Amino acid sequence: TNLKKQGLLPLTFNNPKDYDLINPEDKLSILGLKDLTPGKPLTLRINKPSGEHIDIVVDHTFNENQITWFHAGSALNYIAKSNGV
């Protein structure tokens, strides 16, 4: 929960073997963040230097409140915005 309150998105690999598909030179993108929903997996796109990309499924454990914090940047940002700061 501390990571979530800070606006970080902890993810786990749906298939732990997918971790081995990522190399240090790859660029990663997370697809579906605008539609982040409790219980709905996201797609991690691995962009290879060759131009190839691989999509894998990643899971999160955010609930509705935590998603609100994430979109605000953190729980503190959400509280500040809610109080007009």
PEPEQUI-V78850 format. One record per residue. N is the residue number from 1. RES is the residue in one letter. PSI is psi as a letter, one per 40 degrees, with the letter a starting at -180 (999 if undefined). OMEGA is omega in radians with two decimals (* if undefined). BURIAL is b if it has 9 or more other ideal C-beta (glycine too) atoms within 8 Angstrom, else e. Layout:
N	RES	PSI	OMEGA	BURIAL
N	RES	PSI	OMEGA	BURIAL
//
This chain:
1	T	d	3.12	e
2	N	d	3.10	e
3	L	d	-3.12	e
4	K	d	3.13	b
5	K	d	3.13	b
6	Q	e	3.11	e
7	G	e	3.10	b
8	L	i	-3.12	e
9	L	g	3.11	b
10	P	h	-3.12	e
11	L	i	3.01	b
12	T	i	3.11	e
13	F	h	3.07	b
14	N	d	3.05	b
15	N	h	-3.08	e
16	P	d	3.13	e
17	K	e	3.12	e
18	D	d	3.10	b
19	Y	d	-3.09	e
20	D	e	3.11	e
21	L	e	-3.06	e
22	I	h	3.09	e
23	N	i	-3.10	e
24	P	d	-3.10	e
25	E	e	3.14	e
26	D	i	3.01	b
27	K	h	-3.08	e
28	L	i	3.04	b
29	S	i	3.07	e
30	I	h	-3.10	b
31	L	i	3.06	b
32	G	e	-3.08	b
33	L	d	3.13	e
34	K	d	-3.13	e
35	D	f	-3.13	e
36	L	h	-3.06	b
37	T	i	3.09	e
38	P	h	3.09	e
39	G	e	-3.13	e
40	K	h	-3.13	e
41	P	i	3.06	e
42	L	i	3.08	b
43	T	h	3.03	b
44	L	h	3.13	b
45	R	h	3.08	b
46	I	h	3.12	b
47	N	h	-3.12	e
48	K	i	3.10	b
49	P	d	3.14	e
50	S	e	-3.07	e
51	G	e	3.09	e
52	E	i	2.98	e
53	H	i	3.14	e
54	I	h	3.09	e
55	D	h	3.09	b
56	I	i	-3.12	b
57	V	h	3.05	b
58	V	i	-3.08	b
59	D	i	3.04	b
60	H	i	3.13	b
61	T	f	-3.13	e
62	F	i	2.95	b
63	N	a	-3.07	e
64	E	d	3.14	e
65	N	d	-3.13	e
66	Q	d	3.07	b
67	I	d	3.08	b
68	T	d	3.09	b
69	W	d	-3.10	b
70	F	d	-3.12	b
71	H	d	3.09	e
72	A	e	-3.11	b
73	G	d	3.07	e
74	S	i	3.08	b
75	A	d	3.14	b
76	L	d	3.08	e
77	N	d	-3.14	b
78	Y	d	-3.14	b
79	I	d	3.13	e
80	A	d	-3.14	e
81	K	d	3.14	b
82	S	d	-3.13	e
83	N	e	3.09	e
84	G	f	-3.13	e
85	V	999	*	e
//
